[in-house]
Amino acid sequence: MASRRRKIALGVGIPLVVLLTVLSALGLLYYRQLTRSRAAMTPMETQKVMDGVYVCRAAWYNNFWLFKTDCGLVAFDTGLFPEKTRSEMAKLGFRPEDVKAVFLTHTDQEHAGGVVNFPNAKVYIGKDEVQMIDGTTGRVPWPLSIVYYNELKVPYTTLEDGETVDVCGLKVKTVFCPGHTPGIVVYVVGDKLLTGDTMGLVKGRAVAFNEYLWVNMSNEQLNRSIRDILAKIPGIKYILSMHYGMTDDADRAFEEWRN
């Protein structure tokens, strides 16, 4: 009997140890990729950048954006840490309670984790990002997806590609740009493009978002989205990114992608 129990314990224990070892190795590799990608980022300090448009430092490697309207604020992404979000907004004289709508580019936590800060806001995501929340698609390959996955802890409204939402007179257009995640979107507000993690900016030029292992779910698709979608959006002057600051010369930024 004791021998049989030992065999059962070994039969269960060895695969479990192997699985935990694999998860640890993959987790360490993924963490190293994220650390390397974030080291190259150049976010902005919290400030007013133009009339009605503000940037907030969400962490050492990313930003979220606020647009001021006559009836409250509209946020594009949210940051991750509740206290950091509140303290950075306070520097501008704002409160999270003043936010009436949140437009999430995607559901990675540094972009969506702070959404719980905004109790009075209606939350929007692209419809193709739902698969990242309900478990249909893992953010990283199995078995790492067992412990690392996207979630959204508040109710949300889904948006179609090309849909425009009017919030207190601020017209926000949704554009699907898959690659970083299958459901990532960018938002167009007048002559401003809010990019999420679809691209980076280096010396005023658009570049593919960090192409380290697993940072983008499809590097090939991401490059197609920049070339075939982002670079062709008409009437854009300002590019407002979440990790790489901004530029007021979109034509120059996309010049190489349009050739």
Order of alpha helices (4+ residues) and beta strands (2+ residues): alpha-beta-beta-beta-beta-alpha-beta-alpha-beta-alpha-beta-beta-beta-beta-beta-beta-beta-alpha-beta-beta-alpha
